[in-house]
Amino acid sequence: MNILLIDDEPAIRETLQLCLELNGHTVLAAADGPAGVRLAAQLPDLILCDVGLPGLDGYGVLAAIRQLPASRDIPFIFLTALAGPDDQRRGMSLGANGYIAKPFTQRDILDAIETHGRPPPAGPGSAAGAEPPPR
């Protein structure tokens, strides 16, 4: 899955990027809101975004992405220490699909991706609609 990660804290961004890549995901990373909005034009399958970002906060990022027809349906999950009920209501009213409170675990992130991530579109020769292989 292609994931856009937007977080201004280098340690969190780099650790989370490594975790996602080790779990088979491709990651686009941005350190501020405006860069995140620009990278959303690449139409990732899911966006993980901090709220407290320089240049444009996470709420502004979400609002900008939801205004663009091509990106308005990309699942968007906030990663934030601002996870009180009012903060969550604000994010959900703008169209966020989920909230993960910091500090979080790798399992929290991977579960949210599994729950909210959209599969890549089926292309020619894909196995879309085929039965999954036996386990």
C-alpha positions, 0 to 999 in steps of 0.5 A, a space after each residue: 500500500 502507498 502511504 503518505 506520512 506527514 509529521 514534523 518530528 524527524 524521529 517519529 517520521 523516520 521511525 514510522 517510515 521504517 516500520 511501514 516499509 518493513 511491513 511492505 508499504 511504500 511511504 511518501 514522507 512530508 515534514 510540513 503541511 504544504 509539502 503533505 498537500 503537494 504529495 497527496 497529488 500522487 494519490 496515496 492509498 492512505 494518509 497518516 497526518 499529525 495535527 501540529 504541523 508547521 505551515 498548515 496544520 493537520 486540519 488544514 491539510 485534511 480540508 485542502 485534500 478533501 476539496 480536491 476531487 481526485 484525493 477527497 476519498 483517500 482515507 485520512 488518519 490523524 496521529 496526534 497528542 491532541 486526541 481529546 473529544 473536541 479534537 476528535 470531533 473537529 477532525 471527524 467533522 472535516 472528514 477524518 477516518 480515524 484518530 491515533 493518539 500519541 504515543 502509539 504502538 506499531 500494532 496501533 498503526 498497522 491495525 489502523 492501516 488494515 481497517 481504513 486503508 483502501 486497496 490499490 485499484 485493480 489493473 490489467 492482469 490483477 487478481 481482482 475478484 479472484 479467490 485469495 490463495 489458501 493459507 
